[in-house]
Amino acid sequence: MDPLTFALLFLFVLAIFLGFELITKVPPTLHTPLMSGANAISGITLVGALISVRTDQVLLANLFGFLAVASATVNVVGGFLVTDRMLGMFHTKKKKGA
């Protein structure tokens, strides 16, 4: 394994652990507003993942690119669904006959 592949793999694993630690330390009351604010960042991640899939490298880069696209897509869609549900809780219900 060449040093660049090893460094990128190390960075990927480090990002997984760092993301897990950061998310578990956020209190539940702040999680939904932070998730809704992070959708733009996740969209940028999705664009970067799509670019990484289009490399001329072999199977390993394409595999990690596919995993990045799938993870970022789940994150973006989940963030929008949670935000929509959160905003739906603030709508007033219409009364019958009014």
C-alpha positions in Angstrom: 0.0 0.0 0.0 1.5 3.3 -1.0 1.9 6.1 1.6 -0.8 8.3 0.0 -3.5 5.6 0.1 -2.5 4.8 3.7 -2.7 8.5 4.7 -6.1 8.9 3.0 -7.4 5.7 4.7 -6.1 7.0 8.0 -7.8 10.3 7.5 -11.1 8.6 6.6 -11.0 6.5 9.8 -10.1 9.5 11.9 -13.0 11.5 10.5 -15.4 8.6 11.3 -14.2 8.6 15.0 -14.2 12.3 15.3 -17.7 12.6 13.8 -19.0 10.0 16.2 -17.5 11.7 19.2 -18.8 15.1 18.2 -22.4 13.9 17.6 -22.6 11.9 20.8 -21.5 15.0 22.8 -24.3 17.2 21.5 -27.3 17.4 23.8 -30.6 16.2 22.3 -32.2 19.7 22.5 -29.5 21.1 20.2 -29.3 18.2 17.8 -32.2 19.1 15.5 -31.3 22.8 15.0 -27.7 21.8 14.4 -28.7 19.1 11.9 -30.9 21.5 10.0 -28.0 24.0 9.8 -25.6 21.3 8.6 -27.5 20.4 5.4 -25.5 22.9 3.4 -22.3 21.4 4.6 -23.6 17.9 3.8 -24.5 19.2 0.3 -20.9 20.3 -0.2 -19.7 16.9 1.1 -22.0 15.3 -1.5 -20.4 17.3 -4.3 -16.9 16.4 -3.2 -17.9 12.7 -3.0 -19.3 12.8 -6.5 -16.0 14.3 -7.7 -14.1 11.6 -6.0 -16.1 8.9 -7.7 -15.0 10.2 -11.1 -11.3 9.6 -10.6 -9.2 7.4 -12.8 -7.9 5.5 -9.8 -8.7 1.8 -9.3 -11.4 0.1 -7.3 -10.4 1.4 -3.9 -11.0 5.1 -4.8 -14.3 4.3 -6.5 -15.4 2.2 -3.5 -14.7 5.0 -1.0 -16.3 7.5 -3.4 -19.5 5.4 -3.6 -19.6 5.0 0.2 -19.1 8.8 0.5 -21.9 9.5 -1.9 -24.3 7.1 -0.1 -23.4 8.5 3.3 -23.7 12.1 2.3 -27.0 11.5 0.5 -28.5 9.8 3.6 -27.3 12.7 5.7 -28.7 15.4 3.4 -32.1 13.6 3.0 -32.3 12.8 6.7 -31.5 16.3 7.7 -34.2 17.8 5.5 -36.8 15.2 6.8 -35.9 16.1 10.4 -36.1 19.8 9.7 -39.4 19.4 8.0 -40.8 17.4 10.9 -39.4 20.0 13.4 -41.0 22.9 11.5 -44.3 20.9 11.2 -44.5 20.9 15.0 -44.8 24.7 15.0 -47.8 24.9 12.6 -51.2 25.7 14.2 -54.0 23.3 13.5 -57.0 24.7 11.6 -60.2 24.6 13.6 -63.3 23.1 12.0 -66.0 25.5 11.1 -63.8 28.5 11.3 
